[in-house]
Amino acid sequence: MNDQPYYEEPEEETAKQKEDRENKAAAINSLIVGTFKTPLGRRCLEHLEKTFVDRDVYAPGMTFEQTAYRAGEAAVIRQLRKTLEGAINDR
């Protein structure tokens, strides 16, 4: 019989790991804001929203995988919008 536990608690995040994670998140947020706050970026995001968000996630006959894929596409675009709105509120 295997004596190892099925699940191990994750190690505590060190201060350095937390700082690195936050710096990476800030860098990604800066890229998103720098890209989508331009006139072309806003047009691109509007197109992405119309294409992937403003539609039904499920259509009759779709498989679970197709539905999940479409939900994931929409979630990515919503996350971009959330990041941009957060940048506006941080000003």
C-alpha positions as CSV (number, residue, x, y, z in Angstrom):
1,M,0.0,0.0,0.0
2,N,1.2,3.5,-0.8
3,D,1.7,5.6,2.3
4,Q,2.0,8.9,0.5
5,P,-1.0,11.2,0.9
6,Y,-3.3,11.7,-2.1
7,Y,-3.1,15.5,-1.7
8,E,-0.2,17.6,-0.3
9,E,-0.8,21.1,0.9
10,P,1.0,23.6,-1.3
11,E,4.0,25.4,0.2
12,E,3.5,28.8,1.6
13,E,4.4,31.5,-0.9
14,T,7.5,33.4,0.1
15,A,7.7,37.2,0.0
16,K,10.0,36.9,-3.0
17,Q,7.6,34.6,-4.9
18,K,4.7,37.0,-4.1
19,E,6.7,40.0,-5.3
20,D,7.7,38.1,-8.5
21,R,4.1,37.1,-9.2
22,E,2.8,40.6,-8.6
23,N,5.5,42.1,-10.9
24,K,4.6,39.7,-13.7
25,A,0.9,40.5,-13.3
26,A,1.7,44.3,-13.4
27,A,3.8,43.8,-16.6
28,I,1.0,41.8,-18.3
29,N,-1.6,44.5,-17.2
30,S,0.7,47.2,-18.7
31,L,0.8,45.3,-22.0
32,I,-2.9,44.9,-22.1
33,V,-3.6,48.6,-21.3
34,G,-0.9,49.7,-23.7
35,T,-2.4,47.6,-26.5
36,F,-6.1,48.2,-26.0
37,K,-6.2,51.8,-24.9
38,T,-5.1,53.0,-28.4
39,P,-7.7,53.8,-31.0
40,L,-6.9,50.7,-33.0
41,G,-6.8,48.6,-29.8
42,R,-10.3,49.8,-28.8
43,R,-11.6,48.9,-32.3
44,C,-9.9,45.5,-32.0
45,L,-11.5,44.8,-28.6
46,E,-14.9,45.9,-29.8
47,H,-14.5,43.4,-32.7
48,L,-13.4,40.6,-30.3
49,E,-16.4,41.3,-28.0
50,K,-18.9,41.2,-30.9
51,T,-17.2,38.0,-32.2
52,F,-16.7,36.0,-28.9
53,V,-18.9,37.6,-26.2
54,D,-22.0,38.9,-27.8
55,R,-23.2,35.4,-28.9
56,D,-24.8,32.4,-27.2
57,V,-22.2,30.1,-25.7
58,Y,-24.4,27.1,-26.6
59,A,-26.2,26.4,-29.8
60,P,-28.3,23.3,-30.4
61,G,-26.2,20.4,-31.5
62,M,-22.9,21.6,-30.0
63,T,-20.8,19.2,-27.9
64,F,-19.8,19.9,-24.4
65,E,-16.3,20.6,-25.6
66,Q,-17.5,23.1,-28.2
67,T,-19.6,24.9,-25.6
68,A,-16.7,24.9,-23.1
69,Y,-14.3,26.3,-25.8
70,R,-16.7,29.1,-26.7
71,A,-17.1,29.9,-23.0
72,G,-13.4,30.1,-22.7
73,E,-13.1,32.5,-25.6
74,A,-15.6,34.8,-24.1
75,A,-13.9,34.6,-20.7
76,V,-10.6,35.8,-22.2
77,I,-12.2,38.8,-23.7
78,R,-14.1,39.6,-20.5
79,Q,-10.8,39.4,-18.6
80,L,-9.2,41.9,-21.0
81,R,-12.1,44.3,-20.4
82,K,-11.9,43.8,-16.6
83,T,-8.2,44.6,-16.7
84,L,-8.8,47.7,-18.7
85,E,-11.6,48.9,-16.4
86,G,-9.4,48.3,-13.4
87,A,-6.7,50.4,-15.0
88,I,-9.1,53.3,-15.4
89,N,-10.3,53.0,-11.8
90,D,-6.7,53.0,-10.5
91,R,-6.0,56.4,-12.0
